[in-house]
Amino acid sequence: MTLQPTAMPNFSPRSACPVCEGQDIVRIYTARYDEDPVRALVQSNFGRQGVIDWSLLAGVPFEVDKCRTCDLLFQVQTPNEAMLEIIYTKMISPEFLDEYERGLLTLGEFHRIAGEFTVLFEMIGKHPADITMLDFGVGQGRWARVARAMGATVYVTEIGEDKKRLARTLGLEVIEDDDVDAMTFDLVHTEQVLEHLVHPGRDFARLARAVAPGGLFKAAIPYRGKLEQLLTAKGLPTEAMFASGGAKAIPGETEAFASIQPLEHLNAFSEATIDWLAANNGLTKVSEVRRRSISVETGGPRALARGAMKVGVELVKAALKPKIGYYVLRRS
């Protein structure tokens, strides 16, 4: 079924599936940005991060469609370039983002990221100094700086000159988006990126082609869970996942709702969607579990006990919640 979306100022409608370009689409949710629950949800998410100009959202429909071919859920109305600039510089202020990211530059976070890269580098089977990695959408460089510290050569893409300048100061190789089409990498790394893309199918295909033979494509995305059933039965919540108290207000459901966060998370992928993308781009899924190598202190019994506790926590996570929107794909 082909749905004809309404053209709106500051937005560009998607009339076909942005992953498979299919036309077998059904609408599962519709509301308005300037009315609750969408207005309250947007306020709870962006109100603490920057400034919201509600005149830009007046009368804009918030619509979620489902593709029956590849199982993608997607927002129909996508911000155009001018609106994206407003979202990521005004509604999410650079000062807020800098403070947030700086708060995550902890030893615990370093160990967590380094432990994950240890597993990925071992899967690639090369000395870290021989590994080339693309961090697509590097952001503030939290992941890329760790990979570089471990010895990999790290290329990065990003929009915005401020983030590019930061990446250069960290010793990262900044390339333009078009450069990706002429390069290959041992690891193509996307951490919470694919859900933001206006053209996820096109960009996924480009990134898949950039994976060297035997290389890996990591895709970490918000876990969709039972989003379709929740939207149909309950509609959107009025509080965002990371707002104060949001995670406690609707336990077990916040992560699913966050996968289709208005204005930001334009695409909500299921396992079936990732399977479709992998099969149509020459990749094989090799893992759906975020595994890490755990560092253990050896300074005494207490330190060893803390290390054992870390191992136990990771084992429990893998056992109780093995699928979290994390996929490692390999180019044969």
FENLINTA-V360861 format. One line per field, one symbol per residue. psi: psi as a letter, one per 20 degrees, with the letter a starting at -180 (. if undefined). A space follows every 50 residues. Layout:
psi=???
This chain:
psi=pppoqppqpjqpqoirpigijqinqqpiqqaqhjqqigghggghgihihb ppnihijpjpqoppqppigijppqpgoppagghhgggjhghnqhgggggg hhiimrhghghgghhghggghhhhkqphijppqpoomhcjjgghhggghi iqooqqqqqphghgggghhjkqoprqghhhijrqqhpopoolghiiphmh gghggghhhipqpirqopopqpphckgghggghhaqrjpqgjroighhhm qiihhghhikpphfnipoqrhhgggggghjkkqppiqjpnqqppppqkjr ggghghghggggghhgghghmhokkpppqqo.
